[in-house]
Amino acid sequence: MTTNHLSRRDLLGAGAAVGTCGVLTTLAGGQAKDEPAEEDYSKTVYEVYPVGRIHNKKGKPVQLEIFQKYIPAVHRLEYCSHVMVVWWFHKNDTLKKRSIMKVHPGGNKNNPLTGVFATHSPVRPNLIALTTCKVLSVKDGIVTIDRIDAFDDTPILDLKSAGSRRKTPQKPQPKE
């Protein structure tokens, strides 16, 4: 992949907007705004990058492998009882599946057609999934969790602490 470095002025001239947080967003209509109006959000494209991958093989503990660059971000995660794993339904990433707006829940034709936002369906306009998992251990960029409903090698987009925090060890007090 080639990366070209462009100035803010070049980007704005090319129909991109750089928000106050430095996030690059591209507006399909070529408009450039720091804060798009509400009606422009449907034309905004966001880029997200995986921070790791899920290892989910039968008979083995489920592990979240965090890519080297992001390992510092899991520091002290072991003190959280649960983690929300934000992941990508990569096996459903087709235009056809992204255009499905109603499904029969559970794939059962006896269930009434229901909007995908009211279901747990893996077909959706944006293939973002969220699963809250129990943290079993964290070591060397590997987060071991109790379970997840994702395929092996599924991309991880983000992790967020959830549930209660385990007690953080206190610094030892000097002996008198």
MOTA-V853218 format. One record per residue. N is the residue number from 1. RES is the residue in one small letter. SS is DSSP state (2 for helix, 1 for strand, 0 for the rest). OMEGA is omega in whole degrees, -180 to 180 (none if undefined). D_CENTER is the distance of its C-alpha to the mean C-alpha in Angstrom with 2 decimals. Layout:
n=N res=RES ss=SS omega=OMEGA d_center=D_CENTER
n=N res=RES ss=SS omega=OMEGA d_center=D_CENTER
//
This chain:
n=1 res=m ss=0 omega=180 d_center=21.74
n=2 res=t ss=0 omega=177 d_center=23.95
n=3 res=t ss=0 omega=175 d_center=22.97
n=4 res=n ss=0 omega=179 d_center=25.55
n=5 res=h ss=0 omega=-179 d_center=25.93
n=6 res=l ss=0 omega=177 d_center=27.02
n=7 res=s ss=0 omega=177 d_center=28.24
n=8 res=r ss=2 omega=-180 d_center=26.98
n=9 res=r ss=2 omega=178 d_center=30.16
n=10 res=d ss=2 omega=-179 d_center=29.50
n=11 res=l ss=2 omega=-179 d_center=25.99
n=12 res=l ss=2 omega=177 d_center=27.35
n=13 res=g ss=2 omega=-179 d_center=30.18
n=14 res=a ss=0 omega=178 d_center=27.88
n=15 res=g ss=0 omega=178 d_center=26.15
n=16 res=a ss=1 omega=176 d_center=23.12
n=17 res=a ss=1 omega=176 d_center=22.39
n=18 res=v ss=1 omega=-177 d_center=21.37
n=19 res=g ss=0 omega=-177 d_center=20.42
n=20 res=t ss=0 omega=178 d_center=21.73
n=21 res=c ss=0 omega=-180 d_center=18.66
n=22 res=g ss=0 omega=179 d_center=19.17
n=23 res=v ss=0 omega=-180 d_center=16.23
n=24 res=l ss=1 omega=173 d_center=17.64
n=25 res=t ss=1 omega=-180 d_center=17.52
n=26 res=t ss=1 omega=179 d_center=19.84
n=27 res=l ss=1 omega=-174 d_center=21.84
n=28 res=a ss=0 omega=-179 d_center=23.14
n=29 res=g ss=0 omega=179 d_center=26.54
n=30 res=g ss=0 omega=179 d_center=27.03
n=31 res=q ss=0 omega=177 d_center=27.16
n=32 res=a ss=0 omega=179 d_center=26.18
n=33 res=k ss=0 omega=175 d_center=25.49
n=34 res=d ss=0 omega=180 d_center=23.94
n=35 res=e ss=0 omega=-177 d_center=22.92
n=36 res=p ss=0 omega=175 d_center=22.94
n=37 res=a ss=0 omega=-175 d_center=24.89
n=38 res=e ss=2 omega=-178 d_center=23.27
n=39 res=e ss=2 omega=179 d_center=24.65
n=40 res=d ss=2 omega=-176 d_center=23.03
n=41 res=y ss=2 omega=-179 d_center=19.38
n=42 res=s ss=2 omega=180 d_center=19.63
n=43 res=k ss=2 omega=-177 d_center=20.54
n=44 res=t ss=1 omega=179 d_center=17.87
n=45 res=v ss=1 omega=178 d_center=15.52
n=46 res=y ss=0 omega=175 d_center=12.40
n=47 res=e ss=0 omega=174 d_center=11.31
n=48 res=v ss=0 omega=-178 d_center=7.99
n=49 res=y ss=0 omega=179 d_center=8.53
n=50 res=p ss=0 omega=176 d_center=7.45
n=51 res=v ss=0 omega=180 d_center=8.42
n=52 res=g ss=1 omega=178 d_center=9.89
n=53 res=r ss=1 omega=-180 d_center=10.80
n=54 res=i ss=1 omega=172 d_center=11.88
n=55 res=h ss=1 omega=-174 d_center=15.68
n=56 res=n ss=0 omega=-179 d_center=16.96
n=57 res=k ss=0 omega=-179 d_center=20.65
n=58 res=k ss=0 omega=176 d_center=23.35
n=59 res=g ss=0 omega=-180 d_center=25.44
n=60 res=k ss=0 omega=176 d_center=23.25
n=61 res=p ss=0 omega=178 d_center=21.02
n=62 res=v ss=1 omega=-178 d_center=17.28
n=63 res=q ss=1 omega=173 d_center=15.90
n=64 res=l ss=1 omega=178 d_center=12.65
n=65 res=e ss=1 omega=180 d_center=13.88
n=66 res=i ss=1 omega=-179 d_center=12.61
n=67 res=f ss=0 omega=-174 d_center=13.87
n=68 res=q ss=2 omega=-177 d_center=17.05
n=69 res=k ss=2 omega=-173 d_center=16.06
n=70 res=y ss=2 omega=-179 d_center=13.47
n=71 res=i ss=2 omega=178 d_center=15.77
n=72 res=p ss=2 omega=-178 d_center=17.33
n=73 res=a ss=2 omega=178 d_center=14.17
n=74 res=v ss=2 omega=179 d_center=14.72
n=75 res=h ss=0 omega=178 d_center=18.32
n=76 res=r ss=0 omega=176 d_center=19.66
n=77 res=l ss=2 omega=180 d_center=16.74
n=78 res=e ss=2 omega=178 d_center=19.59
n=79 res=y ss=2 omega=177 d_center=21.12
n=80 res=c ss=1 omega=-180 d_center=18.47
n=81 res=s ss=1 omega=-177 d_center=19.36
n=82 res=h ss=1 omega=178 d_center=15.93
n=83 res=v ss=1 omega=172 d_center=12.26
n=84 res=m ss=1 omega=180 d_center=9.37
n=85 res=v ss=1 omega=176 d_center=6.90
n=86 res=v ss=1 omega=-175 d_center=3.46
n=87 res=w ss=1 omega=-173 d_center=4.39
n=88 res=w ss=1 omega=176 d_center=6.43
n=89 res=f ss=0 omega=-172 d_center=10.03
n=90 res=h ss=2 omega=-179 d_center=11.57
n=91 res=k ss=2 omega=177 d_center=15.00
n=92 res=n ss=2 omega=-173 d_center=15.24
n=93 res=d ss=0 omega=175 d_center=14.55
n=94 res=t ss=0 omega=178 d_center=18.06
n=95 res=l ss=2 omega=-179 d_center=19.63
n=96 res=k ss=2 omega=-178 d_center=21.67
n=97 res=k ss=2 omega=178 d_center=18.94
n=98 res=r ss=2 omega=-178 d_center=16.96
n=99 res=s ss=0 omega=179 d_center=20.32
n=100 res=i ss=0 omega=-178 d_center=20.93
n=101 res=m ss=0 omega=179 d_center=20.98
n=102 res=k ss=1 omega=179 d_center=23.00
n=103 res=v ss=1 omega=169 d_center=23.17
n=104 res=h ss=1 omega=-177 d_center=25.47
n=105 res=p ss=2 omega=-179 d_center=23.43
n=106 res=g ss=2 omega=-178 d_center=23.39
n=107 res=g ss=2 omega=-178 d_center=24.84
n=108 res=n ss=0 omega=-178 d_center=28.18
n=109 res=k ss=0 omega=177 d_center=30.39
n=110 res=n ss=0 omega=176 d_center=32.32
n=111 res=n ss=0 omega=-179 d_center=29.43
n=112 res=p ss=0 omega=174 d_center=29.59
n=113 res=l ss=1 omega=-175 d_center=27.30
n=114 res=t ss=1 omega=177 d_center=24.45
n=115 res=g ss=1 omega=-176 d_center=21.84
n=116 res=v ss=2 omega=178 d_center=18.39
n=117 res=f ss=2 omega=179 d_center=17.07
n=118 res=a ss=2 omega=-178 d_center=19.61
n=119 res=t ss=0 omega=173 d_center=18.50
n=120 res=h ss=0 omega=-176 d_center=15.98
n=121 res=s ss=0 omega=177 d_center=16.58
n=122 res=p ss=0 omega=174 d_center=14.29
n=123 res=v ss=0 omega=-176 d_center=15.85
n=124 res=r ss=0 omega=179 d_center=14.53
n=125 res=p ss=0 omega=174 d_center=14.70
n=126 res=n ss=0 omega=-168 d_center=10.97
n=127 res=l ss=0 omega=-179 d_center=9.49
n=128 res=i ss=1 omega=178 d_center=6.34
n=129 res=a ss=1 omega=-179 d_center=7.13
n=130 res=l ss=1 omega=178 d_center=7.47
n=131 res=t ss=1 omega=175 d_center=10.16
n=132 res=t ss=1 omega=-174 d_center=12.30
n=133 res=c ss=1 omega=175 d_center=14.14
n=134 res=k ss=1 omega=178 d_center=17.26
n=135 res=v ss=1 omega=178 d_center=17.28
n=136 res=l ss=1 omega=177 d_center=20.31
n=137 res=s ss=1 omega=176 d_center=20.42
n=138 res=v ss=1 omega=-180 d_center=18.92
n=139 res=k ss=1 omega=175 d_center=20.92
n=140 res=d ss=0 omega=177 d_center=20.74
n=141 res=g ss=0 omega=176 d_center=16.98
n=142 res=i ss=1 omega=177 d_center=16.84
n=143 res=v ss=1 omega=178 d_center=15.46
n=144 res=t ss=1 omega=-177 d_center=17.41
n=145 res=i ss=1 omega=-177 d_center=16.38
n=146 res=d ss=0 omega=-176 d_center=18.58
n=147 res=r ss=0 omega=172 d_center=16.81
n=148 res=i ss=0 omega=-179 d_center=13.84
n=149 res=d ss=0 omega=-179 d_center=14.31
n=150 res=a ss=0 omega=178 d_center=12.62
n=151 res=f ss=0 omega=173 d_center=14.77
n=152 res=d ss=0 omega=-180 d_center=15.73
n=153 res=d ss=0 omega=176 d_center=14.04
n=154 res=t ss=0 omega=179 d_center=10.76
n=155 res=p ss=1 omega=174 d_center=8.16
n=156 res=i ss=1 omega=179 d_center=5.64
n=157 res=l ss=1 omega=-176 d_center=2.95
n=158 res=d ss=1 omega=172 d_center=4.20
n=159 res=l ss=1 omega=177 d_center=7.18
n=160 res=k ss=1 omega=179 d_center=9.47
n=161 res=s ss=1 omega=-180 d_center=13.07
n=162 res=a ss=1 omega=178 d_center=14.60
n=163 res=g ss=1 omega=-176 d_center=18.16
n=164 res=s ss=1 omega=175 d_center=21.12
n=165 res=r ss=1 omega=173 d_center=21.53
n=166 res=r ss=0 omega=-180 d_center=23.99
n=167 res=k ss=0 omega=176 d_center=26.98
n=168 res=t ss=0 omega=179 d_center=26.64
n=169 res=p ss=0 omega=179 d_center=29.66
n=170 res=q ss=0 omega=174 d_center=32.29
n=171 res=k ss=0 omega=177 d_center=34.08
n=172 res=p ss=0 omega=179 d_center=37.39
n=173 res=q ss=0 omega=178 d_center=40.26
n=174 res=p ss=0 omega=178 d_center=43.22
n=175 res=k ss=0 omega=-179 d_center=46.16
n=176 res=e ss=0 omega=none d_center=49.32
//
